[in-house]
Amino acid sequence: MTLQKFSLKITVMVIIFGIVTVGLIEAQTDNRLNGTWINDEVEYRFRDGNYEVLYSGIMSDRGTYTTNNNILNTNATHIHGTLFNEIFDLPILEIKWYTINEFVQAARPIFFEFGMSEREVNDAIYELINDVVSISYTYSADTNILILTNPNDRSVIILNRKL
């Protein structure tokens, strides 16, 4: 009976170790990305699995990222109100970070005020969210240059490390 309990404990420990190890292998971050990367239009800030993006100095989105086999996967958790205000060139949203759900709730009535139909509002919000929420890039990084390639449209972003 004691040997059976010991075998069961060992089996459970092996399973737990396997789950933890697989989870860690699949959700990695590349320390070479840590820091601030810039070009004339965009600034990416990476720090140990968290990121932030600014376009022309305007806060856009922030969230988490993982890397695996030179694939960078970003998952936005917040959108900044300034981005929306800049898109419409109006001071519409409060200047703060919004969770994705908060952003949708704040943006919906504004679209309706522009006279958009329910379908147009849904399409516009989907387009806005889809462009920032979950993006994957192939990447190449060395000490001073980060190259991001969007596999969907093959667009390339070349960034320099900000010193």
DSSP file (Angstrom, degrees, kcal/mol; ACC not computed):
  #  RESIDUE AA STRUCTURE BP1 BP2  ACC     N-H-->O    O-->H-N    N-H-->O    O-->H-N    TCO  KAPPA ALPHA  PHI   PSI    X-CA   Y-CA   Z-CA
    1    1 A M     >        0   0    0      0, 0.0     4,-2.0     0, 0.0     5,-0.2   0.000 360.0 360.0 360.0 -43.8    0.0    0.0    0.0
    2    2 A T  H  >  +     0   0    0      1,-0.2     4,-2.3     2,-0.2     5,-0.2   0.891 360.0  50.9 -65.3 -40.2    2.8    2.4    0.9
    3    3 A L  H  > S+     0   0    0      1,-0.2     4,-2.3     2,-0.2    -1,-0.2   0.868 108.7  52.6 -64.2 -37.3    4.7    1.7   -2.3
    4    4 A Q  H  > S+     0   0    0      2,-0.2     4,-2.1     1,-0.2    -2,-0.2   0.907 110.1  47.2 -65.6 -43.3    1.4    2.3   -4.3
    5    5 A K  H  X S+     0   0    0     -4,-2.0     4,-2.4     2,-0.2    -2,-0.2   0.895 112.0  51.0 -64.3 -40.9    1.0    5.7   -2.6
    6    6 A F  H  X S+     0   0    0     -4,-2.3     4,-2.4     2,-0.2    -2,-0.2   0.918 110.0  49.3 -63.6 -43.4    4.6    6.6   -3.3
    7    7 A S  H  X S+     0   0    0     -4,-2.3     4,-2.4     1,-0.2    -2,-0.2   0.894 110.8  50.4 -62.3 -40.9    4.2    5.6   -7.0
    8    8 A L  H  X S+     0   0    0     -4,-2.1     4,-2.6     2,-0.2    -1,-0.2   0.912 109.9  50.1 -63.9 -42.8    1.1    7.7   -7.3
    9    9 A K  H  X S+     0   0    0     -4,-2.4     4,-2.5     2,-0.2    -2,-0.2   0.914 111.4  48.6 -62.0 -43.4    2.9   10.7   -5.7
   10   10 A I  H  X S+     0   0    0     -4,-2.4     4,-2.4     2,-0.2    -2,-0.2   0.926 111.5  49.9 -62.4 -45.0    5.8   10.3   -8.2
   11   11 A T  H  X S+     0   0    0     -4,-2.4     4,-2.2     1,-0.2    -2,-0.2   0.927 111.7  47.9 -60.0 -46.5    3.4   10.1  -11.1
   12   12 A V  H  X S+     0   0    0     -4,-2.6     4,-2.6     1,-0.2    -1,-0.2   0.909 111.6  50.4 -61.7 -43.0    1.5   13.2  -10.0
   13   13 A M  H  X S+     0   0    0     -4,-2.5     4,-2.6     1,-0.2    -1,-0.2   0.890 110.0  50.2 -63.4 -39.8    4.8   15.1   -9.5
   14   14 A V  H  X S+     0   0    0     -4,-2.4     4,-2.4     2,-0.2    -1,-0.2   0.911 111.4  48.6 -64.8 -42.5    6.0   14.1  -13.0
   15   15 A I  H  X S+     0   0    0     -4,-2.2     4,-2.4     2,-0.2    -2,-0.2   0.939 112.9  47.1 -63.2 -47.1    2.7   15.3  -14.6
   16   16 A I  H  X S+     0   0    0     -4,-2.6     4,-2.5     1,-0.2     5,-0.2   0.923 112.2  50.1 -61.0 -45.0    2.9   18.6  -12.7
   17   17 A F  H  X S+     0   0    0     -4,-2.6     4,-2.7     1,-0.2    -1,-0.2   0.913 110.8  50.5 -59.6 -42.8    6.5   19.1  -13.7
   18   18 A G  H  X S+     0   0    0     -4,-2.4     4,-2.6     2,-0.2     5,-0.2   0.910 110.8  47.9 -62.0 -44.1    5.6   18.3  -17.4
   19   19 A I  H  X S+     0   0    0     -4,-2.4     4,-2.3     2,-0.2    -2,-0.2   0.931 114.4  45.8 -64.1 -46.0    2.7   20.8  -17.4
   20   20 A V  H  X S+     0   0    0     -4,-2.5     4,-2.3     2,-0.2    -2,-0.2   0.923 114.0  48.9 -63.1 -44.7    4.9   23.6  -15.9
   21   21 A T  H  X S+     0   0    0     -4,-2.7     4,-2.4    -5,-0.2    -2,-0.2   0.927 112.1  47.4 -63.8 -46.1    7.8   22.9  -18.2
   22   22 A V  H  X S+     0   0    0     -4,-2.6     4,-2.5     1,-0.2     5,-0.2   0.915 111.8  51.5 -61.9 -42.8    5.6   22.9  -21.3
   23   23 A G  H  X S+     0   0    0     -4,-2.3     4,-1.7    -5,-0.2    -1,-0.2   0.897 112.0  46.2 -60.8 -41.0    3.9   26.1  -20.2
   24   24 A L  H  < S+     0   0    0     -4,-2.3    -1,-0.2     2,-0.2    -2,-0.2   0.873 112.1  50.4 -70.7 -37.0    7.3   27.8  -19.7
   25   25 A I  H  < S+     0   0    0     -4,-2.4     3,-0.3     1,-0.2    -2,-0.2   0.914 113.9  44.4 -67.1 -42.2    8.7   26.6  -23.0
   26   26 A E  H  < S+     0   0    0     -4,-2.5     2,-0.8     1,-0.2    -1,-0.2   0.809 112.7  51.8 -74.9 -29.5    5.7   27.8  -24.9
   27   27 A A  S  < S+     0   0    0     -4,-1.7     2,-0.2    -5,-0.2    -1,-0.2  -0.721  79.4 146.2-112.0  81.2    5.4   31.2  -23.2
   28   28 A Q  B     -A   67   0A   0     39,-0.8    39,-3.5    -2,-0.8     2,-0.4  -0.683  35.7-148.6-110.7 164.0    8.9   32.7  -23.4
   29   29 A T        -     0   0    0     37,-0.2     2,-0.7    -2,-0.2    37,-0.1  -0.986  18.5-128.8-128.8 147.1   10.3   36.2  -23.8
   30   30 A D    >   -     0   0    0     -2,-0.4     3,-2.3     1,-0.1     4,-0.4  -0.842  10.2-152.6 -95.8 113.0   13.5   37.1  -25.6
   31   31 A N  G >  S+     0   0    0     -2,-0.7     3,-1.0     1,-0.3    -1,-0.1   0.715  90.5  73.7 -60.6 -20.3   15.6   39.2  -23.3
   32   32 A R  G 3  S+     0   0    0      1,-0.2    -1,-0.3   109,-0.1   110,-0.1   0.756  91.4  58.3 -64.0 -21.4   17.2   40.8  -26.4
   33   33 A L  G <  S+     0   0    0     -3,-2.3    13,-0.4   108,-0.1    -1,-0.2   0.718  77.1 115.6 -80.2 -20.6   13.9   42.7  -26.9
   34   34 A N    <   +     0   0    0     -3,-1.0     2,-0.3    -4,-0.4    13,-0.2  -0.245  61.9  39.5 -54.6 129.4   14.1   44.4  -23.5
   35   35 A G  E    S-B   46   0A   0     11,-3.1    11,-2.8     2,-0.1     2,-0.5  -0.813  97.9 -49.7 129.1-168.6   14.4   48.1  -23.9
   36   36 A T  E     -B   45   0A   0    126,-0.4   126,-3.4    -2,-0.3     2,-0.4  -0.916  44.2-168.6-111.2 131.0   13.0   50.9  -26.1
   37   37 A W  E     +BC  44 161A   0      7,-3.2     7,-3.0    -2,-0.5     2,-0.3  -0.969  14.5 175.9-121.9 132.0   13.1   50.5  -29.9
   38   38 A I  E     +BC  43 160A   0    122,-3.0   122,-3.2    -2,-0.4     2,-0.2  -0.916  20.4 168.4-136.9 157.0   12.3   53.5  -32.2
   39   39 A N        -     0   0    0      3,-1.7   120,-0.1    -2,-0.3   118,-0.0  -0.777  62.3 -73.4-142.3-165.2   12.1   54.8  -35.8
   40   40 A D  S    S+     0   0    0     -2,-0.2     3,-0.1     1,-0.2   119,-0.0   0.724 127.8  25.9 -67.4 -20.3   10.6   58.0  -37.2
   41   41 A E  S    S+     0   0    0      1,-0.2    15,-3.4    15,-0.1     2,-0.3   0.742 118.3  36.4-114.0 -31.4    7.0   56.8  -36.7
   42   42 A V  E     - D   0  55A   0     13,-0.2    -3,-1.7    14,-0.1     2,-0.4  -0.920  49.3-160.4-135.2 151.3    6.8   54.3  -33.9
   43   43 A E  E     -BD  38  54A   0     11,-2.6    11,-2.4    -2,-0.3     2,-0.4  -0.993   9.4-166.9-131.3 125.0    8.3   53.4  -30.5
   44   44 A Y  E     -BD  37  53A   0     -7,-3.0    -7,-3.2    -2,-0.4     2,-0.5  -0.932   2.1-164.4-109.7 134.4    8.1   50.0  -28.9
   45   45 A R  E     -BD  36  52A   0      7,-2.6     7,-1.4    -2,-0.4     2,-0.4  -0.972  10.3-175.9-119.0 116.3    8.9   49.4  -25.3
   46   46 A F  E     +BD  35  51A   0    -11,-2.8   -11,-3.1    -2,-0.5     2,-0.3  -0.920   9.4 167.3-113.5 136.5    9.6   45.8  -24.2
   47   47 A R  E >   - D   0  50A   0      3,-2.8     3,-1.6    -2,-0.4   -16,-0.1  -0.763  67.2 -46.7-151.7 103.0   10.2   44.7  -20.7
   48   48 A D  T 3  S-     0   0    0      1,-0.3     3,-0.1    -2,-0.3   -17,-0.1   0.837 124.8 -28.4  46.2  51.5   10.1   41.0  -19.6
   49   49 A G  T 3  S+     0   0    0      1,-0.3    16,-2.1   -19,-0.1     2,-0.4   0.406 120.8  96.2  95.0  -2.9    6.9   40.1  -21.3
   50   50 A N  E <   -DE  47  64A   0     -3,-1.6    -3,-2.8    14,-0.3     2,-0.3  -0.916  49.3-177.2-117.7 148.0    5.2   43.5  -21.2
   51   51 A Y  E     -DE  46  63A   0     12,-2.2    12,-1.9    -2,-0.4     2,-0.3  -0.933  14.7-164.9-140.5 164.5    5.1   46.0  -24.0
   52   52 A E  E     -DE  45  62A   0     -7,-1.4    -7,-2.6    -2,-0.3     2,-0.4  -0.981  10.9-154.9-147.1 141.9    3.9   49.5  -24.9
   53   53 A V  E     -DE  44  61A   0      8,-2.8     7,-2.7    -2,-0.3     8,-0.8  -0.970   7.9-174.5-124.8 136.7    3.5   51.2  -28.3
   54   54 A L  E     -DE  43  59A   0    -11,-2.4   -11,-2.6    -2,-0.4     2,-0.5  -0.993  10.7-155.3-125.5 136.1    3.6   54.8  -29.2
   55   55 A Y  E >  S-DE  42  58A   0      3,-2.6     3,-2.6    -2,-0.4   -13,-0.2  -0.961  82.1 -18.8-111.4 122.4    2.9   56.2  -32.7
   56   56 A S  T 3  S-     0   0    0    -15,-3.4    -1,-0.2    -2,-0.5   -14,-0.1   0.867 130.7 -51.8  48.5  40.4    4.5   59.6  -33.4
   57   57 A G  T 3  S+     0   0    0      1,-0.2     2,-0.5   -16,-0.2    -1,-0.3   0.440 113.0 123.8  80.7   0.5    4.7   60.1  -29.6
   58   58 A I  E <   -E   55   0A   0     -3,-2.6    -3,-2.6    24,-0.0    -1,-0.2  -0.837  67.2-118.0 -99.6 124.8    1.1   59.2  -29.0
   59   59 A M  E     +E   54   0A   0     -2,-0.5    24,-0.4    -5,-0.2    -5,-0.2  -0.354  41.7 165.4 -60.5 134.7    0.3   56.4  -26.6
   60   60 A S  E     -     0   0A   0     -7,-2.7    20,-2.9     1,-0.4     2,-0.3   0.729  48.5 -22.4-115.9 -72.5   -1.5   53.6  -28.5
   61   61 A D  E     -EF  53  79A   0     -8,-0.8    -8,-2.8    18,-0.2    -1,-0.4  -0.954  44.5-167.6-145.9 161.6   -1.6   50.2  -26.7
   62   62 A R  E     +EF  52  78A   0     16,-1.9    15,-2.7    -2,-0.3    16,-2.2  -0.974  28.1 114.5-146.4 159.0    0.1   48.1  -24.1
   63   63 A G  E     -EF  51  76A   0    -12,-1.9   -12,-2.2    -2,-0.3     2,-0.3  -0.894  56.9 -47.1 175.8-145.6   -0.1   44.5  -23.0
   64   64 A T  E     -EF  50  75A   0     11,-2.1    11,-2.7    -2,-0.3     2,-0.3  -0.790  40.3-165.9-118.3 160.0    1.9   41.3  -22.9
   65   65 A Y  E     - F   0  74A   0    -16,-2.1     2,-0.3    -2,-0.3     9,-0.2  -0.986   5.8-166.7-143.4 156.1    4.0   39.5  -25.4
   66   66 A T  E     - F   0  73A   0      7,-2.0     7,-2.8    -2,-0.3     2,-0.3  -0.936   9.1-152.5-133.0 159.5    5.6   36.2  -25.8
   67   67 A T  E     +AF  28  72A   0    -39,-3.5   -39,-0.8    -2,-0.3     2,-0.3  -0.975  17.4 165.0-131.9 148.8    8.3   35.0  -28.2
   68   68 A N  E >  S- F   0  71A   0      3,-1.7     3,-0.8    -2,-0.3   -42,-0.1  -0.826  72.5 -10.8-163.2 122.8    9.0   31.5  -29.7
   69   69 A N  T 3  S-     0   0    0     -2,-0.3     3,-0.1     1,-0.2    -2,-0.0   0.901 129.6 -51.2  52.6  47.0   11.3   30.6  -32.6
   70   70 A N  T 3  S+     0   0    0      1,-0.2    69,-2.3    68,-0.1     2,-0.5   0.780 109.7 126.9  59.2  31.1   11.6   34.3  -33.6
   71   71 A I  E <   -FG  68 138A   0     -3,-0.8    -3,-1.7    67,-0.2     2,-0.6  -0.985  46.1-157.1-114.0 125.0    7.9   34.9  -33.6
   72   72 A L  E     -FG  67 137A   0     65,-3.4    65,-2.6    -2,-0.5     2,-0.6  -0.911   7.7-168.5-103.0 119.7    6.7   37.8  -31.5
   73   73 A N  E     -FG  66 136A   0     -7,-2.8    -7,-2.0    -2,-0.6     2,-0.4  -0.946   3.6-166.7-111.1 118.7    3.1   37.5  -30.3
   74   74 A T  E     -FG  65 135A   0     61,-3.4    61,-1.0    -2,-0.6     2,-0.4  -0.823   7.9-170.3-105.1 146.3    1.6   40.7  -28.8
   75   75 A N  E     -FG  64 134A   0    -11,-2.7   -11,-2.1    -2,-0.4    59,-0.2  -0.878  17.7-143.3-136.2 100.8   -1.7   40.7  -26.9
   76   76 A A  E     +F   63   0A   0     57,-3.4   -13,-0.3    56,-0.4     3,-0.1  -0.402  23.1 174.2 -67.1 135.7   -3.0   44.2  -26.0
   77   77 A T  E     +     0   0A   0    -15,-2.7    23,-1.0     1,-0.3     2,-0.3   0.562  68.6  31.2-110.3 -19.5   -4.7   44.5  -22.7
   78   78 A H  E     -FH  62  99A   0    -16,-2.2   -16,-1.9    21,-0.2     2,-0.4  -0.989  57.7-159.9-142.1 147.7   -5.2   48.3  -22.8
   79   79 A I  E     -FH  61  98A   0     19,-2.6    19,-2.6    -2,-0.3     2,-0.3  -0.983  26.2-125.8-123.4 139.3   -5.8   51.0  -25.4
   80   80 A H  E >>  - H   0  97A   0    -20,-2.9     3,-1.1    -2,-0.4     4,-0.9  -0.673   9.7-134.0 -89.1 139.3   -5.0   54.7  -24.7
   81   81 A G  H 3> S+     0   0    0     15,-2.6     4,-2.2    -2,-0.3    12,-0.3   0.785 101.8  68.9 -58.7 -29.5   -7.8   57.3  -25.2
   82   82 A T  H 3> S+     0   0    0      1,-0.2     4,-2.4     2,-0.2    -1,-0.3   0.863  93.3  57.9 -59.7 -36.4   -5.3   59.6  -27.0
   83   83 A L  H <> S+     0   0    0     -3,-1.1     4,-2.2   -24,-0.4    -1,-0.2   0.942 108.1  45.0 -59.9 -48.7   -5.2   57.1  -29.9
   84   84 A F  H  X S+     0   0    0     -4,-0.9     4,-1.9     1,-0.2    -1,-0.2   0.909 112.3  52.3 -61.7 -43.5   -8.9   57.4  -30.5
   85   85 A N  H  X>S+     0   0    0     -4,-2.2     5,-1.7     1,-0.2     4,-0.8   0.883 110.4  48.3 -61.8 -39.0   -8.8   61.2  -30.1
   86   86 A E  H  <5S+     0   0    0     -4,-2.4    -1,-0.2     2,-0.2    -2,-0.2   0.881 106.8  55.8 -70.0 -38.3   -6.1   61.4  -32.7
   87   87 A I  H  <5S+     0   0    0     -4,-2.2    -2,-0.2     1,-0.2    -1,-0.2   0.912 120.6  30.6 -59.6 -42.3   -7.9   59.2  -35.2
   88   88 A F  H  <5S-     0   0    0     -4,-1.9    -1,-0.2     2,-0.2    -2,-0.2   0.441 102.2-130.5 -97.7  -1.0  -10.9   61.4  -35.1
   89   89 A D  T  <5S+     0   0    0     -4,-0.8    -3,-0.2    -3,-0.2    -4,-0.1   0.853  73.7 107.5  53.5  37.9   -9.0   64.6  -34.4
   90   90 A L  S   <S-     0   0    0     -5,-1.7     2,-2.0    -6,-0.2     3,-0.3  -0.990  81.5-116.3-140.9 146.2  -11.4   65.4  -31.5
   91   91 A P        +     0   0    0      0, 0.0    -9,-0.1     0, 0.0     4,-0.1  -0.535  64.7 137.5 -81.1  76.6  -11.0   65.3  -27.7
   92   92 A I        +     0   0    0     -2,-2.0     2,-0.3   -11,-0.2   -10,-0.1   0.921  51.9  46.2 -91.1 -51.2  -13.6   62.6  -27.4
   93   93 A L  S    S-     0   0    0    -12,-0.3    -8,-0.1    -3,-0.3    -1,-0.1  -0.656  90.7 -98.3 -99.3 151.8  -12.2   60.1  -24.8
   94   94 A E        -     0   0    0     -2,-0.3     2,-1.6     1,-0.1   -13,-0.3  -0.368  43.4-107.9 -61.0 142.6  -10.6   60.8  -21.5
   95   95 A I  S    S+     0   0    0    -14,-0.1     2,-0.3   -15,-0.1    -1,-0.1  -0.598  81.7  94.5 -80.3  90.0   -6.8   60.7  -21.6
   96   96 A K  S    S-     0   0    0     -2,-1.6   -15,-2.6   -17,-0.1     2,-0.4  -0.961  81.2 -78.3-162.8 171.5   -6.2   57.4  -19.8
   97   97 A W  E     -H   80   0A   0     -2,-0.3     2,-0.4   -17,-0.2   -17,-0.2  -0.702  43.3-163.9 -82.1 133.5   -5.6   53.7  -20.4
   98   98 A Y  E     -H   79   0A   0    -19,-2.6   -19,-2.6    -2,-0.4     2,-0.0  -0.944  19.3-125.0-114.9 137.3   -8.7   51.7  -21.1
   99   99 A T  E  >  -H   78   0A   0     -2,-0.4     4,-2.8   -21,-0.2   -21,-0.2  -0.350  41.0-101.1 -64.7 165.7   -9.0   48.0  -20.9
  100  100 A I  H  > S+     0   0    0    -23,-1.0     4,-2.3     1,-0.2     5,-0.2   0.925 125.4  47.0 -58.4 -44.7  -10.3   46.5  -24.1
  101  101 A N  H  > S+     0   0    0      2,-0.2     4,-2.4     1,-0.2    -1,-0.2   0.908 112.2  49.5 -64.8 -41.8  -13.8   46.2  -22.7
  102  102 A E  H  > S+     0   0    0      1,-0.2     4,-2.3     2,-0.2    -1,-0.2   0.902 110.4  51.7 -62.4 -40.1  -13.7   49.7  -21.3
  103  103 A F  H  X S+     0   0    0     -4,-2.8     4,-2.6     2,-0.2     5,-0.2   0.930 109.9  48.0 -62.6 -45.9  -12.6   51.1  -24.6
  104  104 A V  H  X S+     0   0    0     -4,-2.3     4,-2.3     1,-0.2    -2,-0.2   0.928 112.6  49.3 -60.8 -45.4  -15.4   49.3  -26.5
  105  105 A Q  H  < S+     0   0    0     -4,-2.4    -1,-0.2     1,-0.2    -2,-0.2   0.871 115.4  43.9 -63.0 -37.2  -18.0   50.6  -23.9
  106  106 A A  H  X S+     0   0    0     -4,-2.3     4,-0.6    -5,-0.2    -1,-0.2   0.848 116.7  45.8 -76.3 -34.0  -16.6   54.2  -24.2
  107  107 A A  H  X S+     0   0    0     -4,-2.6     4,-2.1    -5,-0.2     3,-0.4   0.836  96.8  71.4 -80.7 -33.6  -16.3   54.2  -28.0
  108  108 A R  H  X S+     0   0    0     -4,-2.3     4,-2.0     1,-0.2     5,-0.2   0.920  99.0  45.7 -52.9 -53.3  -19.7   52.6  -29.0
  109  109 A P  H  > S+     0   0    0      0, 0.0     4,-2.0     0, 0.0    -1,-0.2   0.843 110.0  56.4 -62.6 -29.9  -21.8   55.7  -28.1
  110  110 A I  H  X S+     0   0    0     -4,-0.6     4,-1.1    -3,-0.4    -2,-0.2   0.923 106.0  49.4 -66.8 -43.0  -19.4   58.0  -29.8
  111  111 A F  H ><>S+     0   0    0     -4,-2.1     5,-1.5     1,-0.2     3,-0.6   0.907 109.7  52.0 -61.6 -40.6  -19.8   56.1  -33.1
  112  112 A F  H ><5S+     0   0    0     -4,-2.0     3,-2.0     1,-0.2    -1,-0.2   0.878 103.3  58.3 -63.5 -36.4  -23.6   56.2  -32.7
  113  113 A E  H 3<5S+     0   0    0     -4,-2.0    -1,-0.2     1,-0.3    -2,-0.2   0.790  98.2  60.4 -63.2 -26.6  -23.3   60.0  -32.3
  114  114 A F  T <<5S-     0   0    0     -4,-1.1    -1,-0.3    -3,-0.6    -2,-0.2   0.414 124.6-106.4 -78.8   2.6  -21.6   60.1  -35.7
  115  115 A G  T < 5 +     0   0    0     -3,-2.0    -3,-0.2     1,-0.2     2,-0.2   0.672  66.7 154.7  83.9  18.3  -24.8   58.6  -37.1
  116  116 A M      < -     0   0    0     -5,-1.5    -1,-0.2     1,-0.1     2,-0.1  -0.504  41.6-119.9 -80.7 148.7  -23.5   55.2  -37.7
  117  117 A S     >  -     0   0    0     -2,-0.2     4,-2.7     1,-0.1     5,-0.2  -0.299  31.9-100.6 -77.1 168.8  -25.7   52.1  -37.8
  118  118 A E  H  > S+     0   0    0      1,-0.2     4,-2.6     2,-0.2     5,-0.2   0.912 125.4  48.4 -56.5 -44.4  -25.4   49.2  -35.4
  119  119 A R  H  > S+     0   0    0      2,-0.2     4,-2.7     1,-0.2    -1,-0.2   0.917 111.2  49.2 -64.3 -43.5  -23.6   47.2  -38.1
  120  120 A E  H  > S+     0   0    0      2,-0.2     4,-2.7     1,-0.2    -2,-0.2   0.899 111.6  49.9 -63.7 -40.1  -21.2   50.1  -39.0
  121  121 A V  H  X S+     0   0    0     -4,-2.7     4,-2.7     2,-0.2     5,-0.3   0.943 111.7  47.6 -62.9 -47.8  -20.4   50.6  -35.3
  122  122 A N  H  X S+     0   0    0     -4,-2.6     4,-2.5     1,-0.2    -2,-0.2   0.912 113.9  47.8 -60.0 -43.2  -19.7   46.9  -34.8
  123  123 A D  H  X S+     0   0    0     -4,-2.7     4,-2.5     2,-0.2    -1,-0.2   0.914 112.5  48.7 -63.8 -43.5  -17.5   46.9  -37.9
  124  124 A A  H  X S+     0   0    0     -4,-2.7     4,-2.5     2,-0.2    -2,-0.2   0.915 114.1  45.2 -64.5 -43.5  -15.6   50.0  -36.9
  125  125 A I  H  X S+     0   0    0     -4,-2.7     4,-2.9     2,-0.2     5,-0.3   0.916 112.6  51.3 -67.2 -42.4  -14.9   48.7  -33.4
  126  126 A Y  H  X S+     0   0    0     -4,-2.5     4,-3.1    -5,-0.3     5,-0.2   0.927 111.6  48.3 -58.8 -44.5  -13.9   45.3  -34.7
  127  127 A E  H  X S+     0   0    0     -4,-2.5     4,-1.7     2,-0.2    -2,-0.2   0.933 113.7  46.1 -62.4 -47.4  -11.5   47.0  -37.1
  128  128 A L  H  X S+     0   0    0     -4,-2.5     4,-0.6     2,-0.2    -2,-0.2   0.942 118.6  41.3 -60.2 -48.8  -10.0   49.2  -34.4
  129  129 A I  H >X S+     0   0    0     -4,-2.9     4,-3.1     1,-0.2     3,-1.2   0.914 112.1  54.5 -67.6 -43.8   -9.6   46.4  -31.9
  130  130 A N  H 3< S+     0   0    0     -4,-3.1     4,-0.4    -5,-0.3    -1,-0.2   0.820 102.9  58.3 -61.7 -31.7   -8.4   43.8  -34.5
  131  131 A D  H 3< S+     0   0    0     -4,-1.7    -1,-0.3    -5,-0.2    -2,-0.2   0.710 123.8  18.2 -72.2 -19.5   -5.6   46.2  -35.5
  132  132 A V  H << S+     0   0    0     -3,-1.2   -56,-0.4    -4,-0.6     3,-0.3   0.651 106.4  75.2-123.5 -21.1   -4.1   46.4  -32.0
  133  133 A V  S  < S+     0   0    0     -4,-3.1   -57,-3.4     1,-0.2     2,-0.4   0.948 107.7   8.9 -69.1 -51.7   -5.3   43.5  -29.9
  134  134 A S  E    S+G   75   0A   0     -4,-0.4     2,-0.4    -5,-0.2    -1,-0.2  -0.891  71.8 163.1-138.3 105.3   -3.4   40.5  -31.1
  135  135 A I  E     -G   74   0A   0    -61,-1.0   -61,-3.4    -2,-0.4     2,-0.4  -0.958  17.3-160.5-125.2 139.6   -0.6   40.9  -33.6
  136  136 A S  E     +G   73   0A   0     -2,-0.4     2,-0.3   -63,-0.2   -63,-0.2  -0.952  11.5 178.5-118.8 140.9    2.2   38.4  -34.5
  137  137 A Y  E     -G   72   0A   0    -65,-2.6   -65,-3.4    -2,-0.4     2,-0.4  -0.970  29.0-129.5-131.9 148.7    5.5   39.3  -36.2
  138  138 A T  E     -GI  71 149A   0     11,-2.5    11,-2.8    -2,-0.3     2,-0.3  -0.768  42.4-167.7 -84.2 149.8    8.5   37.4  -37.2
  139  139 A Y  E     - I   0 148A   0    -69,-2.3     2,-0.4    -2,-0.4     9,-0.2  -0.970  29.2-162.0-143.8 157.7   11.5   39.2  -35.8
  140  140 A S  E     - I   0 147A   0      7,-1.8     7,-2.8    -2,-0.3     2,-0.4  -0.995  21.3-177.1-134.4 130.1   15.2   39.5  -36.0
  141  141 A A  E     + I   0 146A   0     -2,-0.4     2,-0.2     5,-0.2     5,-0.2  -0.990  12.0 162.0-134.2 136.0   17.1   41.2  -33.2
  142  142 A D        -     0   0    0      3,-2.3    -2,-0.0    -2,-0.4     0, 0.0  -0.623  61.9 -67.6-128.5-162.1   20.7   42.1  -32.5
  143  143 A T  S    S+     0   0    0     -2,-0.2     3,-0.1     1,-0.2    -2,-0.0   0.870 126.9   9.2 -59.1 -40.6   22.2   44.6  -30.1
  144  144 A N  S    S+     0   0    0      1,-0.1    17,-2.3    16,-0.1     2,-0.4   0.514 118.0  63.0-122.8  -7.5   21.0   47.7  -31.9
  145  145 A I  E     - J   0 160A   0     15,-0.2    -3,-2.3  -108,-0.1     2,-0.4  -0.980  49.1-172.8-129.9 134.1   18.5   46.8  -34.6
  146  146 A L  E     -IJ 141 159A   0     13,-2.5    13,-3.0    -2,-0.4     2,-0.5  -0.993   7.7-165.4-122.1 125.4   15.1   45.0  -34.3
  147  147 A I  E     -IJ 140 158A   0     -7,-2.8    -7,-1.8    -2,-0.4     2,-0.4  -0.958   3.9-169.7-115.1 119.8   13.3   44.0  -37.5
  148  148 A L  E     -IJ 139 157A   0      9,-2.9     9,-3.0    -2,-0.5     2,-0.5  -0.919   0.9-169.1-108.5 131.7    9.6   43.1  -37.3
  149  149 A T  E     -IJ 138 156A   0    -11,-2.8   -11,-2.5    -2,-0.4     7,-0.2  -0.983  18.2-139.7-123.9 124.4    7.8   41.5  -40.3
  150  150 A N     >  -     0   0    0      5,-2.7     4,-2.2    -2,-0.5     5,-0.3  -0.721  10.8-154.6 -79.4 116.2    4.1   41.1  -40.4
  151  151 A P  T  4 S+     0   0    0      0, 0.0    -1,-0.2     0, 0.0   -14,-0.1   0.712  87.6  59.3 -68.3 -18.1    3.5   37.7  -42.0
  152  152 A N  T  4 S+     0   0    0      1,-0.1   -15,-0.0     3,-0.1    -2,-0.0   0.945 127.6   8.7 -74.9 -49.5    0.1   38.6  -43.3
  153  153 A D  T  4 S-     0   0    0      2,-0.1    -1,-0.1    -3,-0.1     3,-0.1   0.388  94.4-124.8-114.6   2.6    1.1   41.6  -45.5
  154  154 A R     <  +     0   0    0     -4,-2.2     2,-0.1     1,-0.2    -2,-0.0   0.636  53.4 158.2  63.2  16.6    4.9   41.2  -45.4
  155  155 A S        -     0   0    0     -5,-0.3    -5,-2.7    -6,-0.1     2,-0.4  -0.447  29.5-145.1 -69.6 147.3    5.2   44.8  -44.2
  156  156 A V  E     - J   0 149A   0     -7,-0.2     2,-0.5    -2,-0.1    -7,-0.2  -0.937  13.9-164.8-121.7 135.8    8.5   45.4  -42.4
  157  157 A I  E     - J   0 148A   0     -9,-3.0    -9,-2.9    -2,-0.4     2,-0.5  -0.985   8.1-162.9-117.5 121.8    9.3   47.7  -39.4
  158  158 A I  E     - J   0 147A   0     -2,-0.5     2,-0.3   -11,-0.2   -11,-0.2  -0.926  13.9-177.0-107.5 124.3   12.9   48.5  -38.8
  159  159 A L  E     - J   0 146A   0    -13,-3.0   -13,-2.5    -2,-0.5     2,-0.4  -0.902  17.2-144.8-123.8 148.2   13.7   49.9  -35.3
  160  160 A N  E     -CJ  38 145A   0   -122,-3.2  -122,-3.0    -2,-0.3     2,-0.2  -0.876  31.3-105.8-108.9 143.8   16.8   51.1  -33.6
  161  161 A R  E     -C   37   0A   0    -17,-2.3     2,-0.5    -2,-0.4  -124,-0.3  -0.506  32.6-129.8 -67.6 131.2   17.5   50.6  -29.9
  162  162 A K              0   0    0   -126,-3.4  -126,-0.4    -2,-0.2    -1,-0.1  -0.723 360.0 360.0 -82.2 125.1   17.1   53.9  -28.0
  163  163 A L              0   0    0     -2,-0.5    -1,-0.1  -128,-0.1    -2,-0.0   0.440 360.0 360.0 -94.0 360.0   20.1   54.5  -25.9
